[in-house]
Amino acid sequence: MKGLIIYVKENNFNAVKQVLVDNQVDGITYFDIMGQGPLDREATERIVQGYKTGEKYTPEFARRTRIETIVSDSKANSIIEALKGDANIHGKIFIFDVSESHDL
């Protein structure tokens, strides 16, 4: 089995979820996070005490979504290829082996 950790811009979540649904993934977990890295951060207007300043700045951290799932080895490859093939999804995928799991 493989574990997949997928980091994407928050507006890419539905596209990633659809890829997982299309590949019959039984369960996913997602987190709304703040992160820093190579993905683009969009400039926003600085607001001071409720007033718009007109000044633009790029925040140090940007909103991201972290999606986790565990899938069979065969599904992992098709999911990865589908995510890489979608030009609208931008992010990073981490893949790791899951040697053992237990139901509680």
Rosetta constraint file for C-alpha pairs under 8 A:
AtomPair CA 1 CA 70 HARMONIC 6.87 0.50
AtomPair CA 1 CA 71 HARMONIC 5.74 0.50
AtomPair CA 1 CA 72 HARMONIC 4.52 0.50
AtomPair CA 1 CA 73 HARMONIC 5.18 0.50
AtomPair CA 1 CA 97 HARMONIC 6.13 0.50
AtomPair CA 1 CA 98 HARMONIC 5.31 0.50
AtomPair CA 1 CA 99 HARMONIC 6.90 0.50
AtomPair CA 2 CA 70 HARMONIC 5.68 0.50
AtomPair CA 2 CA 71 HARMONIC 5.45 0.50
AtomPair CA 2 CA 72 HARMONIC 6.01 0.50
AtomPair CA 2 CA 73 HARMONIC 5.75 0.50
AtomPair CA 2 CA 76 HARMONIC 6.57 0.50
AtomPair CA 2 CA 95 HARMONIC 6.58 0.50
AtomPair CA 2 CA 96 HARMONIC 5.62 0.50
AtomPair CA 2 CA 97 HARMONIC 4.74 0.50
AtomPair CA 2 CA 98 HARMONIC 5.43 0.50
AtomPair CA 3 CA 68 HARMONIC 7.32 0.50
AtomPair CA 3 CA 69 HARMONIC 5.87 0.50
AtomPair CA 3 CA 70 HARMONIC 4.41 0.50
AtomPair CA 3 CA 71 HARMONIC 6.45 0.50
AtomPair CA 3 CA 95 HARMONIC 5.66 0.50
AtomPair CA 3 CA 96 HARMONIC 5.13 0.50
AtomPair CA 3 CA 97 HARMONIC 6.13 0.50
AtomPair CA 3 CA 98 HARMONIC 6.18 0.50
AtomPair CA 4 CA 67 HARMONIC 7.89 0.50
AtomPair CA 4 CA 68 HARMONIC 5.63 0.50
AtomPair CA 4 CA 69 HARMONIC 5.41 0.50
AtomPair CA 4 CA 70 HARMONIC 6.22 0.50
AtomPair CA 4 CA 71 HARMONIC 7.79 0.50
AtomPair CA 4 CA 76 HARMONIC 7.79 0.50
AtomPair CA 4 CA 93 HARMONIC 6.71 0.50
AtomPair CA 4 CA 94 HARMONIC 5.72 0.50
AtomPair CA 4 CA 95 HARMONIC 4.84 0.50
AtomPair CA 4 CA 96 HARMONIC 6.71 0.50
AtomPair CA 5 CA 66 HARMONIC 6.82 0.50
AtomPair CA 5 CA 67 HARMONIC 5.72 0.50
AtomPair CA 5 CA 68 HARMONIC 4.63 0.50
AtomPair CA 5 CA 69 HARMONIC 6.86 0.50
AtomPair CA 5 CA 93 HARMONIC 5.72 0.50
AtomPair CA 5 CA 94 HARMONIC 5.04 0.50
AtomPair CA 5 CA 95 HARMONIC 6.60 0.50
AtomPair CA 6 CA 65 HARMONIC 7.99 0.50
AtomPair CA 6 CA 66 HARMONIC 5.63 0.50
AtomPair CA 6 CA 67 HARMONIC 5.03 0.50
AtomPair CA 6 CA 68 HARMONIC 6.39 0.50
AtomPair CA 6 CA 91 HARMONIC 7.23 0.50
AtomPair CA 6 CA 92 HARMONIC 5.77 0.50
AtomPair CA 6 CA 93 HARMONIC 4.48 0.50
AtomPair CA 6 CA 94 HARMONIC 6.35 0.50
AtomPair CA 7 CA 64 HARMONIC 6.72 0.50
AtomPair CA 7 CA 65 HARMONIC 5.74 0.50
AtomPair CA 7 CA 66 HARMONIC 4.68 0.50
AtomPair CA 7 CA 67 HARMONIC 6.51 0.50
AtomPair CA 7 CA 91 HARMONIC 5.33 0.50
AtomPair CA 7 CA 92 HARMONIC 5.19 0.50
AtomPair CA 7 CA 93 HARMONIC 6.46 0.50
AtomPair CA 8 CA 12 HARMONIC 6.13 0.50
AtomPair CA 8 CA 13 HARMONIC 7.00 0.50
AtomPair CA 8 CA 64 HARMONIC 5.73 0.50
AtomPair CA 8 CA 65 HARMONIC 5.44 0.50
AtomPair CA 8 CA 66 HARMONIC 6.73 0.50
AtomPair CA 8 CA 89 HARMONIC 7.19 0.50
AtomPair CA 8 CA 90 HARMONIC 5.88 0.50
AtomPair CA 8 CA 91 HARMONIC 4.35 0.50
AtomPair CA 8 CA 92 HARMONIC 6.71 0.50
AtomPair CA 9 CA 13 HARMONIC 7.24 0.50
AtomPair CA 9 CA 63 HARMONIC 6.83 0.50
AtomPair CA 9 CA 64 HARMONIC 4.70 0.50
AtomPair CA 9 CA 65 HARMONIC 6.05 0.50
AtomPair CA 9 CA 90 HARMONIC 6.88 0.50
AtomPair CA 9 CA 91 HARMONIC 6.86 0.50
AtomPair CA 10 CA 32 HARMONIC 7.56 0.50
AtomPair CA 10 CA 63 HARMONIC 6.47 0.50
AtomPair CA 10 CA 64 HARMONIC 4.95 0.50
AtomPair CA 10 CA 65 HARMONIC 5.05 0.50
AtomPair CA 12 CA 16 HARMONIC 6.36 0.50
AtomPair CA 12 CA 88 HARMONIC 7.46 0.50
AtomPair CA 12 CA 89 HARMONIC 5.77 0.50
AtomPair CA 12 CA 90 HARMONIC 7.47 0.50
AtomPair CA 13 CA 17 HARMONIC 6.06 0.50
AtomPair CA 13 CA 65 HARMONIC 6.83 0.50
AtomPair CA 14 CA 18 HARMONIC 6.08 0.50
AtomPair CA 15 CA 19 HARMONIC 6.43 0.50
AtomPair CA 15 CA 89 HARMONIC 7.14 0.50
AtomPair CA 16 CA 20 HARMONIC 6.38 0.50
AtomPair CA 16 CA 83 HARMONIC 6.98 0.50
AtomPair CA 16 CA 89 HARMONIC 7.40 0.50
AtomPair CA 17 CA 21 HARMONIC 6.15 0.50
AtomPair CA 18 CA 22 HARMONIC 6.00 0.50
AtomPair CA 19 CA 23 HARMONIC 6.34 0.50
AtomPair CA 19 CA 79 HARMONIC 6.80 0.50
AtomPair CA 19 CA 82 HARMONIC 6.80 0.50
AtomPair CA 19 CA 83 HARMONIC 7.00 0.50
AtomPair CA 20 CA 24 HARMONIC 6.43 0.50
AtomPair CA 20 CA 25 HARMONIC 5.40 0.50
AtomPair CA 20 CA 79 HARMONIC 6.82 0.50
AtomPair CA 21 CA 25 HARMONIC 5.71 0.50
AtomPair CA 23 CA 75 HARMONIC 6.89 0.50
AtomPair CA 23 CA 78 HARMONIC 7.71 0.50
AtomPair CA 23 CA 79 HARMONIC 6.77 0.50
AtomPair CA 25 CA 69 HARMONIC 7.93 0.50
AtomPair CA 25 CA 71 HARMONIC 6.89 0.50
AtomPair CA 27 CA 69 HARMONIC 6.43 0.50
AtomPair CA 27 CA 70 HARMONIC 7.78 0.50
AtomPair CA 28 CA 67 HARMONIC 6.82 0.50
AtomPair CA 28 CA 68 HARMONIC 5.71 0.50
AtomPair CA 28 CA 69 HARMONIC 4.85 0.50
AtomPair CA 28 CA 70 HARMONIC 7.88 0.50
AtomPair CA 29 CA 67 HARMONIC 5.68 0.50
AtomPair CA 29 CA 68 HARMONIC 5.15 0.50
AtomPair CA 29 CA 69 HARMONIC 6.52 0.50
AtomPair CA 30 CA 65 HARMONIC 6.72 0.50
AtomPair CA 30 CA 66 HARMONIC 5.40 0.50
AtomPair CA 30 CA 67 HARMONIC 4.29 0.50
AtomPair CA 30 CA 68 HARMONIC 6.20 0.50
AtomPair CA 31 CA 65 HARMONIC 5.67 0.50
AtomPair CA 31 CA 66 HARMONIC 5.10 0.50
AtomPair CA 31 CA 67 HARMONIC 6.56 0.50
AtomPair CA 32 CA 63 HARMONIC 7.17 0.50
AtomPair CA 32 CA 64 HARMONIC 6.11 0.50
AtomPair CA 32 CA 65 HARMONIC 4.79 0.50
AtomPair CA 32 CA 66 HARMONIC 6.55 0.50
AtomPair CA 33 CA 63 HARMONIC 5.84 0.50
AtomPair CA 33 CA 64 HARMONIC 5.25 0.50
AtomPair CA 33 CA 65 HARMONIC 5.82 0.50
AtomPair CA 33 CA 66 HARMONIC 6.93 0.50
AtomPair CA 34 CA 61 HARMONIC 5.82 0.50
AtomPair CA 34 CA 62 HARMONIC 5.29 0.50
AtomPair CA 34 CA 63 HARMONIC 4.55 0.50
AtomPair CA 34 CA 64 HARMONIC 5.70 0.50
AtomPair CA 35 CA 61 HARMONIC 5.06 0.50
AtomPair CA 35 CA 62 HARMONIC 5.39 0.50
AtomPair CA 35 CA 63 HARMONIC 6.41 0.50
AtomPair CA 35 CA 64 HARMONIC 6.45 0.50
AtomPair CA 36 CA 60 HARMONIC 6.78 0.50
AtomPair CA 36 CA 61 HARMONIC 4.95 0.50
AtomPair CA 36 CA 62 HARMONIC 6.34 0.50
AtomPair CA 39 CA 90 HARMONIC 7.66 0.50
AtomPair CA 39 CA 91 HARMONIC 6.88 0.50
AtomPair CA 41 CA 58 HARMONIC 6.51 0.50
AtomPair CA 41 CA 59 HARMONIC 7.03 0.50
AtomPair CA 41 CA 61 HARMONIC 7.74 0.50
AtomPair CA 41 CA 62 HARMONIC 5.99 0.50
AtomPair CA 42 CA 58 HARMONIC 6.20 0.50
AtomPair CA 42 CA 59 HARMONIC 7.83 0.50
AtomPair CA 43 CA 56 HARMONIC 5.98 0.50
AtomPair CA 43 CA 57 HARMONIC 5.17 0.50
AtomPair CA 43 CA 58 HARMONIC 4.34 0.50
AtomPair CA 43 CA 59 HARMONIC 7.03 0.50
AtomPair CA 44 CA 56 HARMONIC 5.43 0.50
AtomPair CA 44 CA 57 HARMONIC 5.68 0.50
AtomPair CA 44 CA 58 HARMONIC 6.36 0.50
AtomPair CA 44 CA 59 HARMONIC 7.69 0.50
AtomPair CA 45 CA 52 HARMONIC 7.08 0.50
AtomPair CA 45 CA 53 HARMONIC 7.09 0.50
AtomPair CA 45 CA 54 HARMONIC 6.02 0.50
AtomPair CA 45 CA 55 HARMONIC 5.58 0.50
AtomPair CA 45 CA 56 HARMONIC 4.55 0.50
AtomPair CA 45 CA 57 HARMONIC 6.44 0.50
AtomPair CA 46 CA 52 HARMONIC 6.46 0.50
AtomPair CA 46 CA 53 HARMONIC 5.94 0.50
AtomPair CA 46 CA 54 HARMONIC 6.90 0.50
AtomPair CA 46 CA 55 HARMONIC 5.63 0.50
AtomPair CA 46 CA 56 HARMONIC 6.01 0.50
AtomPair CA 46 CA 57 HARMONIC 6.69 0.50
AtomPair CA 47 CA 51 HARMONIC 5.40 0.50
AtomPair CA 47 CA 52 HARMONIC 4.62 0.50
AtomPair CA 47 CA 53 HARMONIC 5.81 0.50
AtomPair CA 48 CA 52 HARMONIC 6.61 0.50
AtomPair CA 48 CA 53 HARMONIC 6.93 0.50
AtomPair CA 70 CA 98 HARMONIC 7.90 0.50
AtomPair CA 71 CA 75 HARMONIC 6.17 0.50
AtomPair CA 71 CA 76 HARMONIC 6.10 0.50
AtomPair CA 72 CA 76 HARMONIC 6.23 0.50
AtomPair CA 73 CA 77 HARMONIC 6.88 0.50
AtomPair CA 74 CA 78 HARMONIC 7.00 0.50
AtomPair CA 75 CA 79 HARMONIC 6.08 0.50
AtomPair CA 76 CA 80 HARMONIC 6.11 0.50
AtomPair CA 77 CA 81 HARMONIC 6.17 0.50
AtomPair CA 78 CA 82 HARMONIC 6.07 0.50
AtomPair CA 79 CA 83 HARMONIC 6.14 0.50
AtomPair CA 80 CA 84 HARMONIC 6.10 0.50
AtomPair CA 80 CA 93 HARMONIC 7.88 0.50
AtomPair CA 81 CA 85 HARMONIC 5.92 0.50
AtomPair CA 82 CA 86 HARMONIC 6.39 0.50
AtomPair CA 83 CA 89 HARMONIC 6.83 0.50
AtomPair CA 84 CA 89 HARMONIC 7.60 0.50
